[in-house]
Amino acid sequence: MHPSRRNDVHEFYFICSDIAAFVRAMRNKGIRCGRVQALSWGRLTHVRLPGGGKLGVYQPSHPRPKRPRAR
């Protein structure tokens, strides 16, 4: 989640390990994805939501943070 300085504007992305496999899986379910874009921080696509919004899904090219250890 990337908050914005403007009110009610946020960027929310899901991360996946293989964007091509994600797009294929969505296509097999009849869900269309946008064109995959190669960006400096990863490969990005968008899925159109029923309400008309878009949800970003990307495969990062940057190191992922380590998971916190359970206590």
N, C-alpha and C positions, 0 to 999 in steps of 0.2 A: 504494500500500500504506500503510495506516494502522496502525502497531503499537499495541498496547494495553499498559497497565500490568499487566494480568492475564496469567498464563501461557497460552500456546497460544490466545490470542484475537487475531485480526487481521482487518482489513477489507481486502478485495482487490477492486478495481473495474477493469473495462475502460472506456476512454473511446471514444466514437464521435461523429461530427460531426452525425448526424441520427438521433435516437432513434426517430422514427416509421418511417423507412426500415429501421432495424435490426429493429424489431418485425415489420414486413411481411416482411422477408427470412426471419426465423425462422419465421413462420407458414407461409410458402410451403414450408418444409422440414419442416413438421409439428412444430415446436418451439414450445411455449407460453411466453410471457413473462408476468410479473406485470403488474399495473396500473401504468401510468406515473404516477409521482408528481412533482409540481412542488415542488422544494425550493429553498432560498435559494441553493444552490451549483450547481443544475442540474436536469435531468429524469432520473429514475432508474427503471429496471425491473430485474427479477431473472429469471434463467433457472434453472430447476430442473435440477440435475445428476443423472446416472444413480444416483449413490450417495445421493441425497436432499438434498444440500446446495444452497445457492443461490449464484449468482454474480451480482454487481451489474454493470450496464452503464449508463453515464450519459453524457448530453450536457451538458458543462459550460456554465455561464453566466458563469464567471470566466475571466479571461485565462489562456491556457495558457503554460507556461514555454517560453522559446525553446530550440530544439535546440542542443546544443553543436556547435561547428564541428569538423570532422575535422582532425586534425593531419597 
